[in-house]
């Protein structure tokens, strides 16, 4: 098996610097809040100059957007993974909620930060529409499979059913923001059962 091509040292150093800045900024966002985290603080903690920071990011909002994108991609991967299983819609939703809960429990502080900051996107239609479109498209694949297999009602439009699922899913994630993390699994599993029953044929 041929050896993997290794990047030149300069490129590896640039990637390491970007990764370090990104990770430092992420921790500072959690510790201090995005508003109170300055570029100067990020640069100092990452052991780089302020101009070096701007070589990699246009500002702290770009770091935040990348964090949100990664979270979105993670949650979408859970949806697509659940669709790929041979289970019923109810079991797929339970799997989706279980994986989402495990993700939150691995880093509840970061997930909480991103969910709260993500609400500010409601004032930026372009960003919010893009994020919701990705989530809606993924959830539509779950709905389409359930309709084909007969455990999701076909009397209503896919768009409406996706709206119900996404709304319930997001509510399940947001509900714990003011609640107890210990109750997260229970809340998400109850949400999965409710959504499956709401979409089932009558």
Rosetta silent file (secondary structure, phi, psi, omega in degrees, C-alpha in Angstrom):
SEQUENCE: XXXXXXXXXXXXXXXXXXXXXXXXXXXXXXXXXXXXXXXXXXXXXXXXXXXXXXXXXXXXXXXXXXXXXXXXXXXXXXXXXXXXXXXXXXXXXXXXXXXXXXXXXXXXXXXXXXXXXXXXXXXXXXXXXXXXXXXXXXXXXXXXXXXXXXXXXXXXXXXXXXXXXXXXXXXXXXXXXXXXXXXXXXXXXXXXXXXXXXXXXX
SCORE:     score description
SCORE:     0.000 S_00000001
   1 L     0.000  127.564 -176.351    0.000    0.000    0.000 S_00000001
   2 L   -66.748  145.600  177.867    1.493    3.322   -1.052 S_00000001
   3 L   -68.570  144.377  177.496    2.387    5.802    1.672 S_00000001
   4 L   -66.296  142.611  178.982    0.028    8.749    2.038 S_00000001
   5 L   -69.477  127.518 -178.903    1.351   11.975    0.563 S_00000001
   6 L   -95.075  137.131  178.366    2.570   14.211    3.365 S_00000001
   7 L   -66.660  150.087  174.743    1.998   17.943    3.223 S_00000001
   8 L   -58.137  153.299 -177.109    5.054   20.197    3.121 S_00000001
   9 H   -54.455  -41.885 -178.362    6.221   21.364    6.548 S_00000001
  10 H   -61.528  -42.454  179.802    5.051   24.932    5.913 S_00000001
  11 H   -67.330  -37.984  178.260    1.523   23.784    5.084 S_00000001
  12 H   -64.795  -38.553  178.583    1.408   21.537    8.147 S_00000001
  13 H   -65.693  -39.038  178.599    2.478   24.448   10.342 S_00000001
  14 H   -64.738  -41.870  178.274   -0.242   26.636    8.854 S_00000001
  15 H   -64.741  -40.552  178.732   -2.856   23.963    9.513 S_00000001
  16 H   -64.126  -40.415  179.116   -1.587   23.522   13.073 S_00000001
  17 H   -64.574  -45.287  179.227   -1.741   27.274   13.666 S_00000001
  18 H   -61.954  -42.965 -179.982   -5.279   27.511   12.342 S_00000001
  19 H   -63.294  -40.897 -179.596   -6.357   24.531   14.430 S_00000001
  20 H   -65.017  -45.060  178.260   -4.778   26.022   17.547 S_00000001
  21 H   -60.158  -44.740 -178.363   -6.476   29.396   17.034 S_00000001
  22 H   -61.559  -46.351 -177.685   -9.804   27.661   16.418 S_00000001
  23 H   -67.658  -41.169  178.438   -9.569   25.480   19.533 S_00000001
  24 H   -62.541  -46.445  179.500   -8.436   28.350   21.764 S_00000001
  25 H   -60.431  -40.169  179.839  -11.259   30.571   20.524 S_00000001
  26 H   -59.503  -45.824 -179.922  -13.761   27.765   21.136 S_00000001
  27 H   -66.433  -39.856  179.454  -12.700   27.414   24.761 S_00000001
  28 H   -66.796  -37.582  177.108  -12.731   31.167   25.333 S_00000001
  29 H   -57.670  -42.783 -179.407  -16.223   31.442   23.852 S_00000001
  30 H   -69.618  -44.171 -175.397  -17.438   28.920   26.431 S_00000001
  31 H   -72.233  -41.485 -172.465  -15.512   30.441   29.346 S_00000001
  32 H  -108.901  -19.599 -170.579  -16.111   34.130   28.636 S_00000001
  33 L    92.497  150.004 -178.020  -18.964   34.231   26.153 S_00000001
  34 L   -62.882  -43.489 -176.616  -18.636   35.278   22.531 S_00000001
  35 L   -59.405  -39.995 -174.843  -19.386   38.923   23.269 S_00000001
  36 L   -92.483   -0.550  175.909  -16.631   39.227   25.889 S_00000001
  37 L   -88.297  122.924 -178.829  -14.012   37.265   23.968 S_00000001
  38 L  -100.959  158.950  175.312  -11.663   39.620   22.141 S_00000001
  39 H   -61.024  -38.497  179.449   -9.391   38.963   19.191 S_00000001
  40 H   -59.923  -42.865 -179.397   -6.501   40.048   21.407 S_00000001
  41 H   -66.120  -40.100  178.394   -7.387   37.397   23.997 S_00000001
  42 H   -63.744  -47.874 -178.397   -7.639   34.686   21.346 S_00000001
  43 H   -60.885  -43.875 -179.235   -4.317   35.660   19.779 S_00000001
  44 H   -63.386  -46.501 -178.450   -2.560   35.777   23.149 S_00000001
  45 H   -66.781  -30.091  179.429   -3.905   32.410   24.282 S_00000001
  46 L   -87.159   -2.991  179.768   -3.004   30.845   20.920 S_00000001
  47 L    61.198   43.851  174.888    0.485   32.373   21.120 S_00000001
  48 L  -133.023  166.259  176.744    0.127   34.233   17.831 S_00000001
  49 L   -81.629  163.216  177.903    0.010   37.896   16.882 S_00000001
  50 H   -62.017  -43.964  176.469   -3.247   39.672   16.119 S_00000001
  51 H   -59.330  -34.530  178.367   -2.302   40.034   12.408 S_00000001
  52 H   -64.362  -39.381  176.165   -1.627   36.280   12.334 S_00000001
  53 H   -54.174  -46.759 -176.037   -5.151   35.641   13.604 S_00000001
  54 H   -72.787  -10.626  171.900   -6.527   37.631   10.670 S_00000001
  55 H   -70.624  -22.123 -174.663   -4.452   35.543    8.266 S_00000001
  56 H  -112.259  -30.733 -178.528   -6.745   32.641    9.153 S_00000001
  57 L  -137.442  144.066  179.634  -10.073   34.169   10.188 S_00000001
  58 L   -75.143  -18.900  179.679  -11.841   37.389    9.261 S_00000001
  59 L   171.239  178.917 -176.786  -13.016   37.763   12.860 S_00000001
  60 H   -68.472  -24.284  177.533  -14.437   35.854   15.791 S_00000001
  61 H   -65.396  -31.165  177.347  -17.804   35.534   14.023 S_00000001
  62 H   -67.730  -38.516  175.767  -16.136   33.376   11.379 S_00000001
  63 H   -61.989  -44.961 -179.903  -14.859   31.066   14.122 S_00000001
  64 H   -61.695  -42.783  179.424  -18.362   30.937   15.586 S_00000001
  65 H   -62.063  -38.918  179.511  -19.897   30.170   12.175 S_00000001
  66 H   -67.120  -38.752  176.155  -17.470   27.304   11.680 S_00000001
  67 H   -60.691  -43.322  179.554  -18.378   25.905   15.096 S_00000001
  68 H   -65.372  -40.378  179.165  -22.063   26.089   14.168 S_00000001
  69 H   -61.782  -42.306  179.390  -21.416   24.442   10.812 S_00000001
  70 H   -64.394  -40.779  177.664  -19.624   21.571   12.507 S_00000001
  71 H   -63.976  -44.846  178.980  -22.488   21.120   14.967 S_00000001
  72 H   -58.970  -45.127 -179.041  -25.034   21.196   12.128 S_00000001
  73 H   -63.297  -36.602  178.735  -23.043   18.624   10.163 S_00000001
  74 H   -64.706  -47.954 -179.334  -22.846   16.395   13.234 S_00000001
  75 H   -65.252  -38.987  177.599  -26.600   16.492   13.806 S_00000001
  76 H   -63.123  -37.809  178.900  -27.308   15.933   10.091 S_00000001
  77 H   -63.240  -33.370  177.294  -25.017   12.895   10.178 S_00000001
  78 H   -67.528  -39.684  178.379  -27.154   11.466   13.001 S_00000001
  79 H   -62.504  -49.330 -177.466  -30.292   11.929   10.903 S_00000001
  80 H   -65.906  -34.642  177.278  -28.748   10.254    7.857 S_00000001
  81 H   -65.600  -40.525  179.506  -27.349    7.430    9.992 S_00000001
  82 H   -66.092  -36.264  179.254  -30.789    6.771   11.457 S_00000001
  83 H   -65.204  -33.398 -175.766  -32.303    6.713    7.953 S_00000001
  84 L   -74.864  -11.005 -179.893  -29.755    4.105    6.862 S_00000001
  85 L   -79.537  164.764 -179.924  -30.883    1.627    9.519 S_00000001
  86 L   -94.015   19.689 -175.328  -33.476   -1.042    8.859 S_00000001
  87 L   -87.709  178.574  175.345  -35.674    0.020   11.779 S_00000001
  88 L   -76.478  170.088  177.110  -39.088    1.634   11.915 S_00000001
  89 H   -59.158  -40.794  178.870  -39.570    5.404   11.913 S_00000001
  90 H   -59.758  -45.364 -179.902  -40.054    5.286   15.684 S_00000001
  91 H   -67.661  -35.244  177.486  -36.760    3.446   16.153 S_00000001
  92 H   -64.788  -43.173  178.948  -34.992    5.811   13.758 S_00000001
  93 H   -65.477  -37.979  177.800  -36.237    8.814   15.712 S_00000001
  94 H   -65.605  -40.164  177.259  -35.179    7.186   18.985 S_00000001
  95 H   -63.954  -44.238  178.486  -31.725    6.507   17.544 S_00000001
  96 H   -58.406  -46.849 -178.905  -31.491   10.087   16.304 S_00000001
  97 H   -67.355  -36.979  178.342  -32.446   11.466   19.715 S_00000001
  98 H   -63.097  -47.282 -179.493  -30.053    9.098   21.505 S_00000001
  99 H   -65.230  -38.891  178.012  -27.103   10.155   19.359 S_00000001
 100 H   -64.027  -42.348  178.500  -28.005   13.826   19.728 S_00000001
 101 H   -62.997  -40.747  178.525  -28.227   13.421   23.501 S_00000001
 102 H   -64.941  -37.386  177.363  -24.847   11.711   23.630 S_00000001
 103 H   -61.954  -46.573 -179.507  -23.354   14.534   21.573 S_00000001
 104 H   -62.752  -41.671 -176.885  -24.719   17.128   23.989 S_00000001
 105 H   -69.758  -25.157  175.832  -23.493   15.220   27.034 S_00000001
 106 H   -67.578  -36.398 -179.390  -19.962   15.028   25.640 S_00000001
 107 L  -147.876   68.613 -175.520  -19.759   18.832   25.557 S_00000001
 108 H   -61.562  -35.510 -178.486  -22.910   20.379   27.026 S_00000001
 109 H   -63.771  -43.073 -179.749  -21.305   23.785   27.548 S_00000001
 110 H   -69.436  -44.152  179.887  -20.305   24.111   23.894 S_00000001
 111 H   -61.834  -41.461  179.157  -23.610   22.796   22.555 S_00000001
 112 H   -61.626  -44.764  178.933  -25.533   25.174   24.805 S_00000001
 113 H   -57.712  -47.302 -175.230  -23.432   28.105   23.602 S_00000001
 114 H   -70.525  -35.638  176.940  -24.002   27.259   19.941 S_00000001
 115 H   -65.613  -41.708  179.382  -27.728   26.687   20.326 S_00000001
 116 H   -67.686  -47.279  179.573  -28.125   30.044   22.063 S_00000001
 117 H   -63.630  -33.658 -179.856  -25.897   31.886   19.597 S_00000001
 118 H   -63.663  -25.946  178.504  -27.707   30.156   16.746 S_00000001
 119 H   -64.153  -26.844  179.251  -30.931   31.828   17.792 S_00000001
 120 H   -67.900  -18.367  177.991  -29.414   35.144   16.755 S_00000001
 121 H   -67.197  -15.645  177.696  -29.420   33.833   13.182 S_00000001
 122 H   -60.695  -22.903  177.877  -33.165   34.370   13.210 S_00000001
 123 H   -89.574    0.745  179.703  -32.313   37.998   12.513 S_00000001
 124 L  -125.637   87.146 -172.505  -30.177   37.035    9.520 S_00000001
 125 H   -53.337  -38.488 -177.095  -32.514   35.367    6.997 S_00000001
 126 H   -63.203  -47.525 -179.345  -29.761   34.281    4.598 S_00000001
 127 H   -66.779  -47.103 -177.658  -27.781   32.387    7.229 S_00000001
 128 H   -63.490  -41.429  179.809  -30.840   30.936    8.957 S_00000001
 129 H   -62.195  -41.375  179.553  -32.412   29.831    5.659 S_00000001
 130 H   -63.550  -46.489 -179.351  -29.196   28.057    4.655 S_00000001
 131 H   -64.667  -44.951 -178.511  -28.873   26.245    7.993 S_00000001
 132 H   -68.020  -33.538  179.537  -32.529   25.228    8.101 S_00000001
 133 H   -62.396  -41.385  179.219  -32.459   24.072    4.481 S_00000001
 134 H   -64.008  -45.336  179.478  -29.678   21.587    5.259 S_00000001
 135 H   -65.884  -42.628  179.355  -31.541   20.247    8.296 S_00000001
 136 H   -62.273  -42.395 -179.336  -34.848   20.091    6.416 S_00000001
 137 H   -62.279  -41.763  179.289  -33.305   18.201    3.497 S_00000001
 138 H   -65.651  -44.444 -178.970  -31.818   15.599    5.836 S_00000001
 139 H   -66.568  -29.686  178.621  -35.065   15.187    7.756 S_00000001
 140 H   -62.934  -32.826  178.538  -36.967   14.847    4.466 S_00000001
 141 H   -65.963  -34.919  177.453  -35.023   11.662    3.712 S_00000001
 142 H   -67.507  -43.325  179.387  -36.279   10.190    6.991 S_00000001
 143 H   -63.310  -45.000 -177.462  -39.860   11.161    6.158 S_00000001
 144 H   -61.796  -39.640  178.643  -39.630    9.767    2.628 S_00000001
 145 H   -67.455  -42.321  178.628  -38.404    6.398    3.857 S_00000001
 146 H   -61.827  -38.049  178.094  -41.140    6.212    6.472 S_00000001
 147 H   -66.571  -40.879  178.936  -43.788    7.024    3.863 S_00000001
 148 H   -63.372  -36.656 -175.492  -42.438    4.319    1.547 S_00000001
 149 H   -89.573   -3.357  171.976  -42.499    1.770    4.363 S_00000001
 150 L    88.129    8.246  178.444  -45.987    2.710    5.502 S_00000001
 151 L  -108.471   11.915  168.975  -45.396    4.018    9.021 S_00000001
 152 L  -127.389  131.428 -176.566  -45.731    7.710    8.124 S_00000001
 153 L   -60.760  134.824  179.463  -49.080    9.017    6.902 S_00000001
 154 L   -98.765    3.633 -179.740  -49.132   10.002    3.219 S_00000001
 155 L   -73.053  -23.338 -177.482  -52.255   12.158    3.464 S_00000001
 156 L  -107.234  159.595 -176.749  -50.175   15.168    4.445 S_00000001
 157 L   -70.743  152.117  175.774  -47.345   16.843    2.536 S_00000001
 158 H   -60.656  -38.984 -178.603  -43.728   15.926    3.123 S_00000001
 159 H   -59.392  -43.238  179.212  -43.016   19.603    3.759 S_00000001
 160 H   -66.300  -42.139 -179.086  -45.505   19.735    6.642 S_00000001
 161 H   -66.768  -37.297  175.361  -44.195   16.507    8.141 S_00000001
 162 H   -63.506  -42.738  178.935  -40.614   17.762    7.909 S_00000001
 163 H   -59.102  -42.308  178.902  -41.692   20.967    9.624 S_00000001
 164 H   -64.824  -44.514 -179.091  -43.255   18.955   12.466 S_00000001
 165 H   -65.523  -48.038 -178.726  -40.166   16.761   12.845 S_00000001
 166 H   -63.592  -42.715  178.702  -37.654   19.604   12.733 S_00000001
 167 H   -61.224  -44.788  178.567  -39.731   21.669   15.138 S_00000001
 168 H   -66.720  -39.619  179.572  -40.034   18.780   17.582 S_00000001
 169 H   -63.117  -49.054 -179.636  -36.372   17.867   17.206 S_00000001
 170 H   -65.011  -38.081  177.681  -35.174   21.407   17.856 S_00000001
 171 H   -62.531  -41.034  178.022  -37.568   21.760   20.775 S_00000001
 172 H   -60.598  -37.559  179.158  -36.157   18.567   22.250 S_00000001
 173 H   -73.808  -39.127 -175.913  -32.638   19.998   21.976 S_00000001
 174 H   -79.184  -23.344 -173.346  -33.567   23.441   23.282 S_00000001
 175 H   -60.999  -30.762 -176.368  -35.768   22.233   26.128 S_00000001
 176 H   -81.707   -7.474 -178.330  -32.821   21.271   28.312 S_00000001
 177 H   -55.797  -38.592  179.329  -31.223   24.747   28.117 S_00000001
 178 H  -106.745   11.630 -177.212  -33.126   25.794   31.227 S_00000001
 179 L  -115.930 -162.761 -176.285  -33.486   22.270   32.575 S_00000001
 180 L   -97.611  130.144  179.444  -31.436   19.460   34.054 S_00000001
 181 H   -59.714  -28.999 -179.383  -28.964   17.611   31.843 S_00000001
 182 H   -64.262  -24.496 -178.661  -29.934   14.420   33.702 S_00000001
 183 H   -89.852   -1.293 -173.286  -33.416   14.707   32.193 S_00000001
 184 H   -60.451  -49.825 -177.727  -32.105   15.103   28.641 S_00000001
 185 H   -58.519  -44.881 -180.000  -32.329   11.447   27.597 S_00000001
 186 H   -61.529  -45.460 -179.528  -35.868   11.126   28.931 S_00000001
 187 H   -60.788  -45.669 -177.528  -36.972   14.332   27.205 S_00000001
 188 H   -68.169  -38.789  179.511  -35.492   13.321   23.857 S_00000001
 189 H   -68.252  -38.873  176.362  -36.908    9.792   23.971 S_00000001
 190 H   -64.905  -36.559  177.033  -40.370   11.100   24.830 S_00000001
 191 H   -63.405  -42.822  179.480  -40.032   13.541   21.935 S_00000001
 192 H   -60.985  -45.412 -179.786  -39.141   10.673   19.580 S_00000001
 193 H   -64.059  -43.186 -179.789  -42.177    8.635   20.651 S_00000001
 194 H   -62.470  -45.626 -178.457  -44.523   11.600   20.343 S_00000001
 195 H   -64.279  -41.368  179.291  -43.263   12.516   16.867 S_00000001
 196 H   -61.814  -42.364  179.444  -43.525    8.930   15.622 S_00000001
 197 H   -68.647  -36.633 -179.266  -47.119    8.700   16.845 S_00000001
 198 H   -65.536  -31.097 -177.042  -47.993   12.113   15.395 S_00000001
 199 H   -93.474  -10.650 -175.112  -46.811   11.051   11.930 S_00000001
 200 L   -66.600  149.572  177.925  -48.238    7.521   11.969 S_00000001
 201 L   -60.332  146.112  177.939  -51.109    6.629    9.602 S_00000001
 202 L  -103.269    0.000    0.000  -54.601    6.948   11.060 S_00000001
